[in-house]
């Protein structure tokens, strides 16, 4: 029996386990951050694709005229408002689930 264990110290193997678990926690947090960033980029890309698909197809015809610009602006504004409402509701639901321990 080592003296450190008598006086409440951790054995070297226990110290290594603590260091390893703290490194694992750090790696886990880095992965979570990276995944969150990649999801944000994917969501932004999806938004741009859907706006292009929906608003431009709805409003633009060839040849392009200035009258269609107002349609695109209104469509874009509506789409962004809707996207923000859905995003806020989604984030609130995720936060609620994480605080209640469902995740």
MARDRENLO-272569 format. One line per field, with one value per atom (N, C-alpha, C): residue number from 1; chain; atom name; x, z, y. Coordinates in steps of 0.05 Angstrom, whole numbers, plus 5000, padded with zeros to 4 digits. Layout:
N
num c(NUM;...)
chaine c(A;...)
atome c(CA;...)
X c(X;...)
Z c(Z;...)
Y c(Y;...)
END
This chain:
103
num c(1;1;1;2;2;2;3;3;3;4;4;4;5;5;5;6;6;6;7;7;7;8;8;8;9;9;9;10;10;10;11;11;11;12;12;12;13;13;13;14;14;14;15;15;15;16;16;16;17;17;17;18;18;18;19;19;19;20;20;20;21;21;21;22;22;22;23;23;23;24;24;24;25;25;25;26;26;26;27;27;27;28;28;28;29;29;29;30;30;30;31;31;31;32;32;32;33;33;33;34;34;34;35;35;35;36;36;36;37;37;37;38;38;38;39;39;39;40;40;40;41;41;41;42;42;42;43;43;43;44;44;44;45;45;45;46;46;46;47;47;47;48;48;48;49;49;49;50;50;50;51;51;51;52;52;52;53;53;53;54;54;54;55;55;55;56;56;56;57;57;57;58;58;58;59;59;59;60;60;60;61;61;61;62;62;62;63;63;63;64;64;64;65;65;65;66;66;66;67;67;67;68;68;68;69;69;69;70;70;70;71;71;71;72;72;72;73;73;73;74;74;74;75;75;75;76;76;76;77;77;77;78;78;78;79;79;79;80;80;80;81;81;81;82;82;82;83;83;83;84;84;84;85;85;85;86;86;86;87;87;87;88;88;88;89;89;89;90;90;90;91;91;91;92;92;92;93;93;93;94;94;94;95;95;95;96;96;96;97;97;97;98;98;98;99;99;99;100;100;100;101;101;101;102;102;102;103;103;103)
chaine c(A;A;A;A;A;A;A;A;A;A;A;A;A;A;A;A;A;A;A;A;A;A;A;A;A;A;A;A;A;A;A;A;A;A;A;A;A;A;A;A;A;A;A;A;A;A;A;A;A;A;A;A;A;A;A;A;A;A;A;A;A;A;A;A;A;A;A;A;A;A;A;A;A;A;A;A;A;A;A;A;A;A;A;A;A;A;A;A;A;A;A;A;A;A;A;A;A;A;A;A;A;A;A;A;A;A;A;A;A;A;A;A;A;A;A;A;A;A;A;A;A;A;A;A;A;A;A;A;A;A;A;A;A;A;A;A;A;A;A;A;A;A;A;A;A;A;A;A;A;A;A;A;A;A;A;A;A;A;A;A;A;A;A;A;A;A;A;A;A;A;A;A;A;A;A;A;A;A;A;A;A;A;A;A;A;A;A;A;A;A;A;A;A;A;A;A;A;A;A;A;A;A;A;A;A;A;A;A;A;A;A;A;A;A;A;A;A;A;A;A;A;A;A;A;A;A;A;A;A;A;A;A;A;A;A;A;A;A;A;A;A;A;A;A;A;A;A;A;A;A;A;A;A;A;A;A;A;A;A;A;A;A;A;A;A;A;A;A;A;A;A;A;A;A;A;A;A;A;A;A;A;A;A;A;A;A;A;A;A;A;A;A;A;A;A;A;A;A;A;A;A;A;A;A;A;A;A;A;A)
atome c(N;CA;C;N;CA;C;N;CA;C;N;CA;C;N;CA;C;N;CA;C;N;CA;C;N;CA;C;N;CA;C;N;CA;C;N;CA;C;N;CA;C;N;CA;C;N;CA;C;N;CA;C;N;CA;C;N;CA;C;N;CA;C;N;CA;C;N;CA;C;N;CA;C;N;CA;C;N;CA;C;N;CA;C;N;CA;C;N;CA;C;N;CA;C;N;CA;C;N;CA;C;N;CA;C;N;CA;C;N;CA;C;N;CA;C;N;CA;C;N;CA;C;N;CA;C;N;CA;C;N;CA;C;N;CA;C;N;CA;C;N;CA;C;N;CA;C;N;CA;C;N;CA;C;N;CA;C;N;CA;C;N;CA;C;N;CA;C;N;CA;C;N;CA;C;N;CA;C;N;CA;C;N;CA;C;N;CA;C;N;CA;C;N;CA;C;N;CA;C;N;CA;C;N;CA;C;N;CA;C;N;CA;C;N;CA;C;N;CA;C;N;CA;C;N;CA;C;N;CA;C;N;CA;C;N;CA;C;N;CA;C;N;CA;C;N;CA;C;N;CA;C;N;CA;C;N;CA;C;N;CA;C;N;CA;C;N;CA;C;N;CA;C;N;CA;C;N;CA;C;N;CA;C;N;CA;C;N;CA;C;N;CA;C;N;CA;C;N;CA;C;N;CA;C;N;CA;C;N;CA;C;N;CA;C;N;CA;C;N;CA;C;N;CA;C;N;CA;C;N;CA;C;N;CA;C;N;CA;C;N;CA;C;N;CA;C;N;CA;C;N;CA;C;N;CA;C;N;CA;C)
X c(5017;5000;5018;5013;5029;5021;5040;5034;5014;5014;4995;4966;4961;4934;4926;4945;4939;4930;4944;4938;4918;4904;4883;4891;4915;4924;4915;4914;4907;4931;4928;4950;4956;4979;4986;4966;4956;4937;4910;4903;4878;4882;4906;4911;4910;4921;4921;4892;4875;4847;4833;4839;4827;4836;4861;4872;4859;4857;4846;4816;4801;4773;4769;4787;4785;4791;4811;4817;4794;4781;4758;4735;4731;4710;4716;4741;4749;4744;4752;4747;4717;4702;4673;4661;4670;4660;4668;4692;4702;4685;4679;4662;4634;4623;4596;4596;4617;4619;4622;4638;4642;4616;4602;4576;4556;4555;4536;4543;4568;4576;4569;4574;4567;4537;4521;4492;4483;4496;4489;4494;4517;4524;4503;4497;4477;4450;4442;4416;4416;4438;4440;4439;4453;4452;4424;4411;4383;4365;4369;4353;4356;4381;4387;4375;4378;4367;4337;4324;4294;4284;4298;4289;4292;4314;4319;4297;4293;4274;4246;4237;4210;4204;4220;4214;4220;4243;4250;4233;4226;4209;4181;4172;4145;4144;4164;4163;4175;4195;4210;4200;4197;4192;4211;4214;4232;4216;4225;4249;4243;4263;4261;4252;4234;4225;4227;4228;4230;4206;4183;4159;4162;4178;4182;4199;4214;4232;4216;4194;4177;4167;4159;4150;4172;4196;4219;4224;4224;4229;4208;4183;4161;4164;4168;4171;4195;4217;4241;4235;4222;4216;4198;4177;4159;4174;4190;4205;4223;4237;4256;4241;4218;4202;4193;4184;4175;4198;4221;4245;4253;4252;4259;4240;4214;4194;4199;4202;4207;4233;4254;4280;4278;4264;4262;4246;4225;4209;4225;4241;4258;4279;4292;4312;4299;4276;4262;4255;4246;4239;4264;4286;4311;4321;4320;4328;4310;4285;4266;4272;4276;4282;4308;4328;4354;4353;4337;4334;4317;4299;4282;4296;4319;4333;4324;4309;4299;4320;4341;4361;4385)
Z c(5000;5000;5000;4983;4981;5002;5010;5031;5021;4995;4985;4989;4986;4990;5019;5037;5066;5073;5061;5067;5048;5032;5016;4988;4980;4953;4934;4908;4888;4878;4871;4860;4832;4821;4794;4773;4776;4756;4758;4782;4785;4774;4777;4766;4735;4723;4694;4684;4699;4692;4692;4712;4714;4691;4684;4662;4636;4632;4608;4605;4627;4626;4620;4630;4625;4595;4584;4555;4539;4547;4532;4533;4556;4558;4540;4538;4521;4492;4484;4456;4450;4469;4466;4462;4477;4474;4447;4439;4413;4390;4392;4372;4372;4395;4397;4383;4388;4376;4346;4337;4308;4295;4307;4296;4295;4316;4317;4294;4290;4268;4241;4237;4211;4207;4228;4225;4218;4230;4223;4194;4184;4155;4138;4145;4130;4130;4153;4154;4137;4137;4121;4091;4084;4056;4048;4065;4060;4056;4073;4071;4044;4036;4010;3987;3988;3967;3965;3988;3989;3980;3988;3979;3949;3939;3910;3896;3905;3893;3894;3917;3920;3910;3918;3912;3882;3873;3846;3825;3831;3812;3812;3836;3838;3825;3828;3820;3793;3785;3761;3736;3715;3689;3670;3647;3629;3608;3600;3610;3636;3651;3678;3676;3694;3694;3723;3726;3752;3770;3758;3774;3790;3780;3794;3819;3820;3843;3869;3869;3893;3902;3883;3889;3903;3893;3904;3932;3936;3962;3983;3975;3994;4000;3980;3984;4003;3998;4014;4043;4047;4074;4089;4075;4087;4094;4076;4080;4104;4106;4128;4155;4155;4180;4188;4169;4175;4185;4171;4179;4208;4215;4242;4263;4257;4276;4280;4259;4261;4276;4270;4283;4313;4321;4349;4363;4351;4363;4366;4346;4346;4368;4370;4391;4419;4422;4448;4455;4436;4441;4449;4435;4441;4469;4476;4503;4524;4519;4539;4542;4521;4522;4537;4532;4546;4575;4583;4612;4627;4612;4625;4624;4611;4610;4589;4570;4549;4528;4527;4506;4518)
Y c(4977;5000;5025;5043;5067;5087;5104;5124;5144;5150;5170;5161;5134;5125;5126;5123;5125;5154;5173;5201;5214;5198;5209;5216;5212;5218;5196;5202;5183;5169;5144;5129;5139;5134;5143;5133;5109;5099;5114;5122;5138;5165;5177;5203;5203;5181;5179;5176;5162;5158;5185;5202;5228;5246;5245;5261;5251;5225;5214;5222;5221;5228;5257;5275;5303;5309;5294;5297;5288;5266;5255;5275;5288;5308;5332;5340;5362;5355;5331;5322;5321;5312;5310;5338;5358;5385;5397;5391;5401;5389;5363;5350;5362;5367;5380;5407;5423;5449;5447;5429;5425;5417;5398;5389;5412;5428;5451;5470;5475;5493;5482;5456;5444;5444;5440;5442;5470;5490;5517;5523;5514;5518;5503;5479;5463;5477;5488;5502;5527;5542;5566;5558;5537;5528;5520;5506;5497;5521;5542;5566;5579;5582;5595;5579;5553;5536;5538;5537;5538;5565;5587;5614;5616;5606;5607;5591;5567;5550;5561;5570;5579;5607;5626;5654;5660;5652;5659;5645;5620;5605;5617;5627;5638;5666;5682;5710;5717;5702;5710;5695;5710;5699;5712;5700;5713;5729;5751;5766;5779;5784;5796;5825;5833;5861;5871;5898;5910;5905;5900;5894;5868;5850;5825;5827;5849;5853;5855;5869;5871;5844;5828;5801;5785;5786;5772;5782;5809;5821;5812;5812;5804;5774;5758;5729;5724;5736;5733;5741;5763;5773;5753;5743;5724;5698;5689;5664;5667;5689;5693;5695;5709;5710;5682;5666;5639;5622;5624;5609;5616;5642;5650;5639;5639;5629;5599;5584;5555;5550;5564;5560;5566;5587;5593;5572;5562;5541;5515;5509;5485;5487;5510;5514;5512;5524;5523;5495;5479;5451;5435;5440;5426;5433;5459;5467;5455;5455;5443;5414;5400;5371;5366;5383;5378;5385;5404;5410;5390;5377;5356;5329;5327;5302;5282;5291;5274;5268;5284;5280;5266)
END
